């Protein structure tokens, strides 16, 4: 799927595919350097982080293990509800492990704050965060994020794993939807 496939449903391309891939490689280089000689577990947050997790894992030169969690605070809407539900927990015991949470986007930070505390309670050696996108104007709770791809405006975005009503995850770029798609103005 690309921009032409979306027709009038795409308002604009915010971050093109080549910029996304260059940023993923840059983040991977920093992670390789920071975790050299350590046993790293990268934890993707489903479903949105699938694309970023796959690309990041392939860009890393470290041997890493991967696991997944699924948490939800959105439902079918465009704003976080702040109520977190665990839909899939880790299969891996993280006690004593270096853990890197891989996120697609940090919006309010409420879900990630909950997830961070949940994982820290499992006695890992360390827990850090890598996110492709962050919305500084939307953040409601302070979160220390070690690896940030892009700071973006407080707009609803799709593509590269991000969805609206489970659609548009397979776009290779980050874009914004035209308001008629989601009932906006």
C-alpha angles and dihedrals in degrees: 000000000000140000093278090056090059097057112180093351090081115079095184146328106252099181119015122223095253092054091049093051093046090051092049090053090048092050091047090054091053092047092049089053096044095047100038109145093011131110103244128196114193115204118200120205109225137262104000098045096055096101095042093045093051094047094043093049090051092048094051119094093198119093102248138179119224133211135165139224127189118206128163136202100148110064108186096321134095098244131064114253092206091228108114124210123185107224096171127012129204120283090206129078104234098191108134093002130124105240128195115191111212113206133179096213142356109214116156091353091226096115094043092047089055092046092049092053091045092054094042089056088063092068102246121173088240141344123206134168133233118186131177093209137023129184105208093186092055100048113119100175126040114248127179105230115186099190121037123173102191137352107220137184120269095269130127106259135193138189137059090062098325116115148189111213089343093303132112097031090123096062109117092218139048113256143159125244123239109253093242089068095062101025096259125139 
